[in-house]
Amino acid sequence: MNKNEFAKTPPMGWNSYDYYDTTVNEEQVRANADYMAAHLKEYGWEYVVIDIQWYANDAGTMRDKFQYIPFGDQEMDEFGRLQPSPARFPSSAGGKGFGPLADYVHSLGLKFGIHIMRGISRRAARNHCPVPGTDTTADMVADPSSICGWNPDMYGVRATEEGQAYYNSLIEMYARWGVDYIKCDDICDSWLYRNDHFSGWEETRMLHRAIEKCGRPIVLSLSPGPAHIDRAWEYGKYANMWRITDDFWDKWELLKAMFWRCELWQDHVKKGCYPDCDMLPLGYLGKGFGHERQTNFTKAEQRTMMTLWCMFRSPLMLGAELTKLDDWTLSLLTNREVLDLMQEDCRGTQILRTDDMAVWKNKDEKSGRICVALFNLSDEDAELSVSLSGLEEEFREEEPALRELWDRTEGRAAGRKVTAAVEAHGVKVYRIG
């Protein structure tokens, strides 16, 4: 199998983390899947992803002390493979895993994904659980010197034949459940392991080999970031997505910083290989963290975020509770002309970036369609401009027509320039010609 065929365009979907943290349950996943199928699927949104600690029966019960309870109450099979909590996911009872829930998501014409932590359960190692297909046990494949600095659930896995057998059995089980997408955490960035051996590089290869062996086209997403630009070749060889940032939340300074991150990674966006700007913190967020709230981003900033993600061609993963989306946010997510910037033949390029503004070009290499986005990164409204010559493209007309994709207004490139009044932290994006 060629992993670059699994996702020919950047994956688009919903992830439970920003709203539910560790606490999401089956009823809530189904409700969000229903909403996606009814309101978003026709626009390309298709992945429904359950984030961290779906195997924890006690998730969220000690939130004032721990996000991830040390040695908590985890569901596990006889081989030490973590299973969905039946209290939270009733259809998983009786050893069915996520099979029934995946079947439901698939019945809606959508795809099903899960979050996992790199490695093998520390409890499995302590209990000497057998590794399927081998005569060894979990404690022999576990690397107790490789422990995530923020989540205590797992040990790393040794790069041995038996370690590969563990990952093979894990991915085979996920494939049997009907998993289409895996977000693997504690594997993309080695910052916590600067003075120690980081096994994430080899465990990425092990996951890739296990996916190839299982025969199911499972998209592999790596977290957290920031990813290492000097390992771009490795991410692209073994994964479909890799985070270029730490957790992204609704703060202007994080959004502004994403412009230089995208500049750094723009040449590594290609079919099946997507540097990932992280989730879109839109709508209602934070309930599982103890404080439900609406996004802190202004409407101008939300348009800026959506435009940059699409111009750059990052994956789009919604962090909102979909059932609470308002009409304005829904319109942000269903603008076909902006979402078309994500198509397979499109390429995004940063033309200019200063502390106060940025200009991006997105070209459809097949049709020749060119779009340009003028971003106001300053704290004041401003008139921004870019010359057509600065886009390094040929235009048949001296002053070609312009169509602004958010407001859907029409105009001309007067004086062979694209010029716009742009509010603070906002954007204007134009199709030229």
Steps between C-alpha positions, in 0.01 A plus 500: 500500500607857431416713804493813281181366340318485836432875510544668162389832649547624859266313737200698628295404803415537868705411807355475851792650696441876500150466642503173697865451601513138628129459573318445169251213485321304230179702506698821447708353219187380323336841536800674345518240223129553426556875475800458270307268271205739482680834469868458410559178307408647161777759546772239555490458878513126568715386796353446847791465743484395866791656684700404807423239769192334353614193696482675841197415713591778743587772246423849625416393856807668654526798264590735788817295556579310181415521134627142465458297820818303581437126477128563460218258429571387144322245281739245354476163325700189588782618274534835674339691214289789624125474434216756501347562841165314492357751749561778248465296178230238571512346152859385570388254770573134446833554327352683200735797538418797282356276227132588555568874532721496189223318315256774600735777383557314172123463454483880485754508218774622735836367622600399852816592691657460843782653703771272641811554708834376371598173663354222712297527820715509813234285665539241224873487571442469875252214440732320255228483235586279200590662168291337222699290254803472727617303800583816693313739726432873516769567760760369253400733217439804722774760542460633857749780434262648241207661680293793381562809712133603519299177476598204723309227319768345278854373462675527166541185290840352424599483133516121490320229306275445802437874533391511138271202567330701775435793266384258227243348737386845613445635148339172389248543782431861399455392139255234615307769686481709181737781598585734210721751682747483788633803684808377685623722782841543668671405174555808283724724711793390716515810722429301816784262424789733425739318732375151427443268208174594324327189367230690314685491168522120503148456638368710209664252264352211696151647475547559128608139446205373707254705293650364179469148637137535613381578146263781602571858381535666842610863504784555750515837678793585733481724809595716676724758338689693412628254243869516410557656159822300461291180526250608234609217273428247775155631587410499131624146447314336786201719595219697336487792747737646757445787739711809437392658830430413859130502595336788314238699689297815440768761570601762245872464575482128414316574175746772401792263570345245263599717203870434549430133574315469169779688324747244636295200383334624177727299268415171673126498427419233241258216434478278807745720694360788704675718758222555753409837658287318760132529581267789432382633840164632383153517651454363852810358668631383836216315672718202594766736634248641748395820327275500196551814293484638151819548301709802594574570135319795345314439176787668313750265665284197422502594131877552518548155651276324248663685211857422606424133566338470155759705307779294659295178465514384860262227615181648645385349830217676683527528877148634552194323638329470162146483635543854639635667185332829415412600145800730460751232601326247278531743208874526574532123461287465187652763272572287194719762334734512799497121552590454131846633588559154656464303176765253384649717226525814714819642645536774760794739512580788731591808294573742782506514879579789732396562858192685370386304196531181299409408144430146382437366150313178424517364145306211350766350275238313296255782424737792542269668753687745722390637838679750719440573869592827670537452877506794739718383793496840669271621776356781284286504185720550195501523120707215358622450146699261283597551137407241241864485396587398855292185454729386214206391284376592153158665476319545167331824602681817599269546799343157559175448690512430871254304714531517878420153630363584846284803425440390137560849363627573147760749380808557285876496559529874438852613412595131480476472876279311741412756765262468794399663825550223758393517861745425782594129516283445191538384141373557147540212258447547126465277200673679210353491151 
